[in-house]
């Protein structure tokens, strides 16, 4: 599981922010097959909190996918990442 808190510099409206968040969550779903959604700060104009999750039978594989997904978000030029947490559990 991954949680990312980031700032969106200079969004023009809440609609603009939601467009950016939707684009990002769709990229996470499409490229990495993650379950992803905005989990907090829904009404904040310039901050967003996204959660993403993956179920795998290999901890190494799961962590590598989450790290690649984070690198993709990190390379999105317009976002300023404030905090990231990657959790991994084994049962």
C-alpha positions as CSV (number, residue, x, y, z in Angstrom):
1,X,0.0,0.0,0.0
2,X,1.2,3.5,-0.8
3,X,0.0,6.9,0.5
4,X,1.1,10.1,-1.1
5,X,0.4,13.6,0.0
6,X,1.3,16.2,-2.6
7,X,0.8,19.9,-3.4
8,X,-0.6,21.0,-6.8
9,X,0.8,24.5,-7.4
10,X,-1.6,27.2,-8.6
11,X,-4.7,25.2,-9.4
12,X,-7.4,27.5,-10.9
13,X,-10.3,25.7,-9.2
14,X,-11.3,22.6,-7.3
15,X,-12.4,21.2,-10.7
16,X,-8.9,21.7,-12.0
17,X,-7.4,19.9,-9.0
18,X,-9.8,17.0,-9.4
19,X,-8.9,16.7,-13.1
20,X,-5.2,16.4,-12.1
21,X,-5.9,13.8,-9.4
22,X,-8.2,11.8,-11.7
23,X,-5.5,11.8,-14.4
24,X,-2.9,10.6,-11.9
25,X,-5.1,7.8,-10.4
26,X,-6.0,6.6,-13.9
27,X,-2.2,6.4,-14.8
28,X,-1.6,4.3,-11.6
29,X,-4.5,2.0,-12.6
30,X,-3.5,1.7,-16.2
31,X,0.3,1.5,-16.1
32,X,0.7,-0.4,-12.8
33,X,-2.7,-2.1,-12.3
34,X,-3.0,-0.5,-8.8
35,X,-6.2,0.3,-7.0
36,X,-6.0,4.0,-6.5
37,X,-8.2,6.8,-5.2
38,X,-8.1,10.2,-3.5
39,X,-8.4,9.3,0.2
40,X,-8.3,12.6,2.0
41,X,-8.2,16.4,1.5
42,X,-11.0,16.2,-1.1
43,X,-12.1,19.8,-0.6
44,X,-8.6,21.3,-0.4
45,X,-7.7,23.4,-3.4
46,X,-4.0,22.8,-3.6
47,X,-3.3,19.6,-1.7
48,X,-4.3,16.0,-2.4
49,X,-3.8,12.7,-0.6
50,X,-3.9,9.6,-2.8
51,X,-3.8,6.0,-1.7
52,X,-2.8,3.0,-3.9
53,X,-2.8,-0.7,-3.2
54,X,-1.6,-3.9,-4.9
55,X,-2.1,-7.6,-3.9
56,X,0.7,-9.9,-4.9
57,X,2.1,-13.3,-3.9
58,X,5.6,-11.8,-3.9
59,X,6.6,-9.1,-1.5
60,X,9.6,-8.1,-3.6
61,X,7.4,-7.8,-6.7
62,X,4.8,-5.7,-4.9
63,X,7.3,-3.3,-3.5
64,X,9.0,-2.9,-6.8
65,X,5.7,-2.0,-8.5
66,X,4.9,0.5,-5.8
67,X,8.4,2.0,-6.0
68,X,8.1,2.3,-9.8
69,X,4.7,3.9,-9.4
70,X,6.1,6.4,-6.9
71,X,9.0,7.3,-9.4
72,X,6.4,8.0,-12.1
73,X,4.5,10.4,-9.7
74,X,7.8,12.0,-8.7
75,X,8.6,12.7,-12.3
76,X,5.3,14.5,-12.8
77,X,6.8,18.0,-13.2
78,X,3.9,20.0,-11.7
79,X,3.5,18.2,-8.4
80,X,5.3,18.8,-5.1
81,X,5.4,15.7,-3.0
82,X,5.1,16.5,0.7
83,X,5.0,12.9,2.1
84,X,5.0,9.3,0.9
85,X,4.5,6.1,2.9
86,X,4.9,2.7,1.4
87,X,3.7,-0.2,3.5
88,X,4.2,-3.9,2.8
89,X,2.6,-6.8,4.7
90,X,3.0,-10.5,4.4
91,X,0.5,-13.1,5.5
